[in-house]
Amino acid sequence: MESKAKQTKTNMATNVDQSPIATNIFFTKYLQSLTQTPHRLRKRMLATWTPDQELNRVRLRSGADMKRKLMWYDLVALGVGGMLGVGVFVTTGPVALQISGPSVFISYIIAGISALLSSLCYTEFSVQIPVAGGAFSYLRVTFGEFVGYFAGANILMEYVLSNAAVARSFTDYLCHAVGENDPNSWRVEVDGLFKGYNMLDFPAVALVLLLTLCLCHGTKESSILNLIMTIFHVVFFGFIIIAGFCNGSVQNLVKPGGLAPFGVKGIVNGAATVYFSYIGYDSVSTLAEEIQNPSKSLPLGIVGSVLIVSLLYSLMALSLCLMVPYNKILKDASFSMAFRNISWAWASNVVGAGASLGIVASLLVAMLGQARYLCVIGRARLVPTWLAKVHPSTGTPLNATLFLGLCTASIALFTELNIVLEMISISTLLVFYLVANALIYRRYVMISDNPPSRTLLFLFLLSFCAICFSISLKIQQQIWGLPLFGGLMLIVTAFFHYSMSRVSHPTGWSVPFMPWPAAISIFLNVFLMTTLKLLSYQRFAMWTCLITLFYVLYGVHSTYEAEEMKGGVEEVPNPSVQQSKLDIQML
């Protein structure tokens, strides 16, 4: 016994002695890696993966497969549930009051058209590359590792910030559901913190943590919960729309100031802000590894949910402005206070309860999508690999779900909605813009085997026309630029369409009338981005510097060692979890 105890003490002493040595070796190797950063950047920034590698090799790094249990109606419900509740209940009041006036419903229509065109681009990619990475995978396959990483990091920021904002709005509406008019009565004010960060929201944190645990349990169970909440929520939306149309007044649309008191610029600026409302449909594309028959279910789920939500959003915004003159709409819990304005106090409580339910559904779907994005970024070795692990029994990315749940809860505890709202819009618009560019490049260069120069010139001219169009709108003396650059965009697109004689169509579902839908999507996304405030770009620039620094210091070295030095994807020890290429193609 004494000899064993001595041996144990000797081993412990050896481990203690070796730990500083191991640390020194690690830092020495890392410093050597940093000296090779320029070479590694050249090798990895534009490195692309093929769809076959994304589908069959990279996916195996998660250890276990996600379980294919979802049907097309699950996707429609998840898409509708993910979008409903976020936009109408969070952005409609502030946009109607400060930006668009009664024409806020037109802003929703413009944003909806842009979202529909972007959803078509997402749909083709998701059918051709049915993996959980969404825009990250689509852009990595098309434009290389850094563009994919850049988009993925922005998507994650968009999700975490929007989820935190939505969780805080849940507290607002829950207060109204129980008859409490002051939403801050459920928050704790802390002296000494900066304004905008000093109201601690513990109900929002509790909601985020509860949904995180639910998502860890299983995707199908979360989908059933979302389906039930979404059905009730759509019925509830119908109640608000009918009540608003029956009890509202057309006079509220034209008085005071007319239908568009802030002019065309106000309508367009409002469209850029309410684009935040359409965050959610891209979550459906991240479920591609959990869908039965993805080639048929994904188009129905993505496009169908965007169409349904666009209609409901526009009608909801119109009903709000019918009930209340735009200058009397409150920024917080605007629908609840609108019913109080028409002397339906009981309906105000119902609206609070229904809005709270919708916000829970949208938060559930968004948190579902964000974890899958991070999981696939982990597979690519751009973040630590433990975030890529899929739990073998639940089939969910457990580590990514828990990590992002804690991040969301932390931000929801401190940060108010107005601080993050426009930051979310610029990230969303940028990612949708990149996906539309990638679709045109993939269709006309990678699949059709055309020289890239003509397609790249076309994409540059599209963005240039959109920027010049926006500048002309802002500078009222240069109004002649609107027909000039708008017409130039149409001429350039038509010329490109008829000059590219050699075009191959992908197998399965594809966007019709190419390149028009993707080109218009690019134009609208650039146009809407230019309407955002300078502060949004300043915050976005800071975030861009931060994620670029992380890529240079960590991401590029991790992927270089995994792909260039070790020869690609490691073998997975448990072959039972692997799904062959033939299985995926048959699905």
MOVENRA-V870020 format. One record per residue. N is the residue number from 0. RES is the residue in one letter. SS is DSSP state (hx for helix, st for strand, lp for the rest). BURIAL is I if it has 9 or more other ideal C-beta (glycine too) atoms within 8 Angstrom, else O. Layout:
N/RES/SS/BURIAL ; N/RES/SS/BURIAL
//
This chain:
0/M/lp/O ; 1/E/hx/O ; 2/S/hx/O ; 3/K/hx/O ; 4/A/hx/O ; 5/K/hx/O ; 6/Q/hx/O ; 7/T/hx/O ; 8/K/hx/O ; 9/T/hx/O ; 10/N/hx/O ; 11/M/hx/O ; 12/A/hx/O ; 13/T/hx/O ; 14/N/hx/O ; 15/V/hx/O ; 16/D/hx/O ; 17/Q/hx/O ; 18/S/hx/O ; 19/P/hx/O ; 20/I/hx/O ; 21/A/hx/O ; 22/T/hx/O ; 23/N/hx/O ; 24/I/hx/O ; 25/F/hx/O ; 26/F/hx/O ; 27/T/hx/O ; 28/K/hx/O ; 29/Y/hx/I ; 30/L/hx/O ; 31/Q/hx/O ; 32/S/hx/I ; 33/L/hx/I ; 34/T/hx/O ; 35/Q/lp/O ; 36/T/hx/I ; 37/P/hx/O ; 38/H/hx/O ; 39/R/hx/I ; 40/L/hx/I ; 41/R/hx/O ; 42/K/hx/I ; 43/R/hx/I ; 44/M/lp/I ; 45/L/lp/O ; 46/A/lp/I ; 47/T/lp/I ; 48/W/lp/I ; 49/T/lp/O ; 50/P/hx/I ; 51/D/hx/O ; 52/Q/hx/I ; 53/E/hx/I ; 54/L/hx/I ; 55/N/hx/I ; 56/R/hx/I ; 57/V/hx/I ; 58/R/hx/I ; 59/L/hx/I ; 60/R/hx/I ; 61/S/hx/I ; 62/G/lp/I ; 63/A/lp/I ; 64/D/lp/I ; 65/M/lp/I ; 66/K/lp/I ; 67/R/lp/I ; 68/K/lp/O ; 69/L/st/I ; 70/M/lp/O ; 71/W/hx/I ; 72/Y/hx/O ; 73/D/hx/I ; 74/L/hx/I ; 75/V/hx/I ; 76/A/hx/I ; 77/L/hx/I ; 78/G/hx/I ; 79/V/hx/I ; 80/G/hx/I ; 81/G/hx/I ; 82/M/hx/I ; 83/L/lp/I ; 84/G/lp/I ; 85/V/lp/I ; 86/G/hx/I ; 87/V/hx/I ; 88/F/hx/I ; 89/V/hx/I ; 90/T/lp/I ; 91/T/hx/I ; 92/G/hx/I ; 93/P/hx/I ; 94/V/hx/I ; 95/A/hx/I ; 96/L/hx/I ; 97/Q/hx/O ; 98/I/hx/I ; 99/S/hx/I ; 100/G/hx/I ; 101/P/hx/I ; 102/S/hx/I ; 103/V/hx/I ; 104/F/hx/I ; 105/I/hx/I ; 106/S/hx/I ; 107/Y/hx/I ; 108/I/hx/I ; 109/I/hx/I ; 110/A/hx/I ; 111/G/hx/I ; 112/I/hx/I ; 113/S/hx/I ; 114/A/hx/I ; 115/L/hx/I ; 116/L/hx/I ; 117/S/hx/I ; 118/S/hx/I ; 119/L/hx/I ; 120/C/hx/I ; 121/Y/hx/I ; 122/T/hx/I ; 123/E/hx/I ; 124/F/hx/I ; 125/S/hx/I ; 126/V/hx/I ; 127/Q/hx/I ; 128/I/lp/I ; 129/P/lp/I ; 130/V/lp/I ; 131/A/lp/I ; 132/G/lp/I ; 133/G/lp/I ; 134/A/hx/I ; 135/F/hx/I ; 136/S/hx/I ; 137/Y/hx/I ; 138/L/hx/I ; 139/R/hx/I ; 140/V/hx/I ; 141/T/hx/I ; 142/F/hx/I ; 143/G/lp/I ; 144/E/hx/I ; 145/F/hx/I ; 146/V/hx/I ; 147/G/hx/I ; 148/Y/hx/I ; 149/F/hx/I ; 150/A/hx/I ; 151/G/hx/I ; 152/A/hx/I ; 153/N/hx/I ; 154/I/hx/I ; 155/L/hx/I ; 156/M/hx/I ; 157/E/hx/I ; 158/Y/hx/I ; 159/V/hx/I ; 160/L/hx/I ; 161/S/hx/I ; 162/N/hx/I ; 163/A/hx/I ; 164/A/hx/I ; 165/V/hx/I ; 166/A/hx/I ; 167/R/hx/I ; 168/S/hx/I ; 169/F/hx/I ; 170/T/hx/I ; 171/D/hx/I ; 172/Y/hx/I ; 173/L/hx/I ; 174/C/hx/I ; 175/H/hx/I ; 176/A/hx/I ; 177/V/lp/O ; 178/G/lp/O ; 179/E/lp/I ; 180/N/lp/O ; 181/D/lp/O ; 182/P/hx/I ; 183/N/hx/O ; 184/S/hx/O ; 185/W/hx/I ; 186/R/lp/I ; 187/V/st/O ; 188/E/st/O ; 189/V/lp/O ; 190/D/lp/O ; 191/G/lp/O ; 192/L/lp/O ; 193/F/lp/O ; 194/K/lp/O ; 195/G/lp/O ; 196/Y/lp/I ; 197/N/lp/I ; 198/M/st/I ; 199/L/st/I ; 200/D/lp/I ; 201/F/hx/I ; 202/P/hx/I ; 203/A/hx/I ; 204/V/hx/I ; 205/A/hx/O ; 206/L/hx/I ; 207/V/hx/I ; 208/L/hx/I ; 209/L/hx/O ; 210/L/hx/I ; 211/T/hx/I ; 212/L/hx/O ; 213/C/hx/I ; 214/L/hx/I ; 215/C/hx/I ; 216/H/hx/I ; 217/G/lp/I ; 218/T/hx/I ; 219/K/hx/I ; 220/E/hx/I ; 221/S/hx/I ; 222/S/hx/I ; 223/I/hx/O ; 224/L/hx/I ; 225/N/hx/I ; 226/L/hx/I ; 227/I/hx/O ; 228/M/hx/I ; 229/T/hx/I ; 230/I/hx/I ; 231/F/hx/I ; 232/H/hx/I ; 233/V/hx/I ; 234/V/hx/O ; 235/F/hx/I ; 236/F/hx/I ; 237/G/hx/O ; 238/F/hx/I ; 239/I/hx/I ; 240/I/hx/I ; 241/I/hx/O ; 242/A/hx/I ; 243/G/hx/I ; 244/F/hx/I ; 245/C/hx/O ; 246/N/hx/O ; 247/G/lp/I ; 248/S/lp/O ; 249/V/lp/O ; 250/Q/hx/O ; 251/N/hx/I ; 252/L/hx/I ; 253/V/hx/O ; 254/K/lp/O ; 255/P/lp/O ; 256/G/lp/O ; 257/G/lp/O ; 258/L/lp/O ; 259/A/lp/I ; 260/P/lp/I ; 261/F/lp/I ; 262/G/hx/O ; 263/V/hx/O ; 264/K/hx/I ; 265/G/hx/I ; 266/I/hx/I ; 267/V/hx/I ; 268/N/hx/I ; 269/G/hx/I ; 270/A/hx/I ; 271/A/hx/I ; 272/T/hx/I ; 273/V/hx/I ; 274/Y/hx/I ; 275/F/hx/I ; 276/S/hx/I ; 277/Y/hx/I ; 278/I/lp/I ; 279/G/lp/I ; 280/Y/hx/I ; 281/D/hx/I ; 282/S/hx/I ; 283/V/hx/I ; 284/S/hx/I ; 285/T/lp/I ; 286/L/lp/I ; 287/A/hx/I ; 288/E/hx/I ; 289/E/hx/I ; 290/I/st/I ; 291/Q/lp/I ; 292/N/lp/O ; 293/P/hx/I ; 294/S/hx/I ; 295/K/hx/I ; 296/S/hx/I ; 297/L/hx/I ; 298/P/hx/I ; 299/L/hx/I ; 300/G/hx/I ; 301/I/hx/I ; 302/V/hx/I ; 303/G/hx/I ; 304/S/hx/I ; 305/V/hx/I ; 306/L/hx/I ; 307/I/hx/I ; 308/V/hx/I ; 309/S/hx/I ; 310/L/hx/O ; 311/L/hx/I ; 312/Y/hx/I ; 313/S/hx/I ; 314/L/hx/I ; 315/M/hx/I ; 316/A/hx/I ; 317/L/hx/I ; 318/S/hx/I ; 319/L/hx/I ; 320/C/hx/I ; 321/L/hx/I ; 322/M/hx/I ; 323/V/lp/I ; 324/P/lp/O ; 325/Y/hx/I ; 326/N/hx/O ; 327/K/hx/O ; 328/I/lp/I ; 329/L/lp/I ; 330/K/lp/O ; 331/D/lp/O ; 332/A/lp/I ; 333/S/hx/I ; 334/F/hx/I ; 335/S/hx/I ; 336/M/hx/I ; 337/A/hx/I ; 338/F/hx/I ; 339/R/hx/I ; 340/N/hx/I ; 341/I/lp/I ; 342/S/lp/O ; 343/W/lp/I ; 344/A/hx/O ; 345/W/hx/O ; 346/A/hx/I ; 347/S/hx/I ; 348/N/hx/I ; 349/V/hx/I ; 350/V/hx/I ; 351/G/hx/I ; 352/A/hx/I ; 353/G/hx/I ; 354/A/hx/I ; 355/S/hx/I ; 356/L/hx/I ; 357/G/hx/I ; 358/I/hx/I ; 359/V/hx/I ; 360/A/hx/I ; 361/S/hx/I ; 362/L/hx/I ; 363/L/hx/I ; 364/V/hx/I ; 365/A/hx/I ; 366/M/hx/I ; 367/L/hx/I ; 368/G/hx/I ; 369/Q/hx/I ; 370/A/hx/I ; 371/R/hx/I ; 372/Y/hx/I ; 373/L/hx/I ; 374/C/hx/I ; 375/V/hx/I ; 376/I/hx/I ; 377/G/hx/I ; 378/R/hx/I ; 379/A/lp/I ; 380/R/lp/I ; 381/L/lp/I ; 382/V/lp/I ; 383/P/lp/O ; 384/T/hx/I ; 385/W/hx/O ; 386/L/hx/I ; 387/A/hx/I ; 388/K/lp/I ; 389/V/lp/I ; 390/H/lp/I ; 391/P/lp/O ; 392/S/lp/O ; 393/T/lp/O ; 394/G/lp/I ; 395/T/lp/I ; 396/P/lp/I ; 397/L/hx/I ; 398/N/hx/I ; 399/A/hx/I ; 400/T/hx/I ; 401/L/hx/I ; 402/F/hx/I ; 403/L/hx/I ; 404/G/hx/I ; 405/L/hx/I ; 406/C/hx/I ; 407/T/hx/I ; 408/A/hx/I ; 409/S/hx/O ; 410/I/hx/I ; 411/A/hx/I ; 412/L/hx/I ; 413/F/hx/I ; 414/T/lp/I ; 415/E/lp/O ; 416/L/hx/I ; 417/N/hx/O ; 418/I/hx/I ; 419/V/hx/I ; 420/L/hx/I ; 421/E/hx/I ; 422/M/hx/I ; 423/I/hx/I ; 424/S/hx/I ; 425/I/hx/I ; 426/S/hx/I ; 427/T/hx/I ; 428/L/hx/I ; 429/L/hx/I ; 430/V/hx/I ; 431/F/hx/I ; 432/Y/hx/I ; 433/L/hx/I ; 434/V/hx/I ; 435/A/hx/I ; 436/N/hx/I ; 437/A/hx/I ; 438/L/hx/I ; 439/I/hx/I ; 440/Y/hx/I ; 441/R/hx/I ; 442/R/hx/I ; 443/Y/hx/I ; 444/V/hx/I ; 445/M/hx/O ; 446/I/hx/I ; 447/S/lp/I ; 448/D/lp/O ; 449/N/lp/I ; 450/P/lp/O ; 451/P/hx/O ; 452/S/hx/O ; 453/R/hx/I ; 454/T/hx/I ; 455/L/hx/I ; 456/L/hx/O ; 457/F/hx/I ; 458/L/hx/I ; 459/F/hx/O ; 460/L/hx/I ; 461/L/hx/I ; 462/S/hx/I ; 463/F/hx/O ; 464/C/hx/I ; 465/A/hx/I ; 466/I/hx/I ; 467/C/hx/I ; 468/F/hx/I ; 469/S/hx/I ; 470/I/hx/I ; 471/S/hx/I ; 472/L/hx/I ; 473/K/hx/O ; 474/I/lp/O ; 475/Q/hx/O ; 476/Q/hx/O ; 477/Q/hx/O ; 478/I/lp/O ; 479/W/hx/O ; 480/G/hx/I ; 481/L/hx/I ; 482/P/hx/O ; 483/L/hx/I ; 484/F/hx/I ; 485/G/hx/I ; 486/G/hx/O ; 487/L/hx/I ; 488/M/hx/I ; 489/L/hx/O ; 490/I/hx/O ; 491/V/hx/I ; 492/T/hx/I ; 493/A/hx/O ; 494/F/hx/O ; 495/F/hx/I ; 496/H/hx/I ; 497/Y/hx/O ; 498/S/hx/O ; 499/M/lp/I ; 500/S/lp/O ; 501/R/lp/O ; 502/V/lp/I ; 503/S/lp/O ; 504/H/lp/O ; 505/P/lp/I ; 506/T/lp/O ; 507/G/lp/O ; 508/W/lp/I ; 509/S/lp/I ; 510/V/lp/I ; 511/P/lp/O ; 512/F/lp/O ; 513/M/lp/I ; 514/P/lp/I ; 515/W/hx/I ; 516/P/hx/I ; 517/A/hx/I ; 518/A/hx/I ; 519/I/hx/I ; 520/S/hx/I ; 521/I/hx/I ; 522/F/hx/I ; 523/L/hx/I ; 524/N/hx/I ; 525/V/hx/I ; 526/F/hx/I ; 527/L/hx/I ; 528/M/hx/I ; 529/T/lp/I ; 530/T/lp/I ; 531/L/lp/I ; 532/K/lp/O ; 533/L/hx/O ; 534/L/hx/O ; 535/S/hx/I ; 536/Y/hx/I ; 537/Q/hx/O ; 538/R/hx/I ; 539/F/hx/I ; 540/A/hx/O ; 541/M/hx/O ; 542/W/hx/I ; 543/T/hx/I ; 544/C/hx/O ; 545/L/hx/O ; 546/I/hx/I ; 547/T/hx/I ; 548/L/hx/O ; 549/F/hx/I ; 550/Y/hx/I ; 551/V/hx/I ; 552/L/hx/O ; 553/Y/hx/O ; 554/G/hx/I ; 555/V/hx/I ; 556/H/hx/I ; 557/S/hx/I ; 558/T/hx/I ; 559/Y/hx/I ; 560/E/hx/I ; 561/A/hx/I ; 562/E/hx/I ; 563/E/hx/I ; 564/M/hx/O ; 565/K/lp/O ; 566/G/lp/O ; 567/G/lp/O ; 568/V/lp/O ; 569/E/lp/O ; 570/E/lp/O ; 571/V/lp/I ; 572/P/lp/O ; 573/N/lp/O ; 574/P/hx/O ; 575/S/hx/O ; 576/V/hx/I ; 577/Q/lp/O ; 578/Q/lp/O ; 579/S/lp/O ; 580/K/hx/O ; 581/L/hx/O ; 582/D/hx/O ; 583/I/hx/I ; 584/Q/hx/O ; 585/M/hx/O ; 586/L/lp/I
//
